[in-house]
Amino acid sequence: MAALLYVHGFLSSPLSFKAQQTAQWLAVAHPEIEFICPQLTPYPADTQLLLESLVERYLPEPVYLMGSSLGGFWATWLAEKYNLRAVLINPAVRPQDFMPAYLEVDLKSYHTDDSYRLSAQHIDEIVSVDVPVLRSNNYWLLVQTGDETLDYRQAVQKYHACKQTIEEGGDHAFQGFERYLNDCMTFFRY
């Protein structure tokens, strides 16, 4: 059975609005595709192991990747490692640059009671899986210029050789994302 792996962002969860929209849409439009959206921690080594095990569980069946924010960073790593297609929604390009602001402070998930504390080791872990140069063009980049959290221009530059949709305005949540769900499935399959 084919699977769509939705990778949520930093301190988010499977309860995020886009993850829920995607799950609900997929259940109606493509019930033959299993929706997977695991709860991820901000600990990179743990996230890496979990995502690898999920992808490897479904291969050689098709695995489609969708990543939002930090999830876009992880979807890129998975796409490169396993030669998969990925839709990236306002992705983090260099999370190691913003992570120092989150070191040694108490962090709380946006949707759960989970709490975390990052150390310098976690920056090293994220750097170890960074993909500074893309080897494939298996990506569709969706960005909105009004992203208040990440500089959309970094993503436009990194994914310059890939399919891109750049919308004026909007925000980090990517307003109106549901408009693209059908087109995402077309992108995954062709």
Buried (B, 14 or more C-beta within 10 A) or exposed (E): EBBBBBBBBBBBBBBBBBBEBBBEBBEEEBEEBBBBBBBBBBBBBEBBEBBBEBBEEBEEEBBBBBBBBBBBBBBBBBBBBBEBBBBBBBBBBBBBEEBEEBBEEEBEBEBEEBEBEBEEEBBEBBBEBBBEEBEBEBBBBBBBBBBEBBBBEBBBEBBEEBBBBBBEEBEBBBEEBBEBBEEBBEBBEE
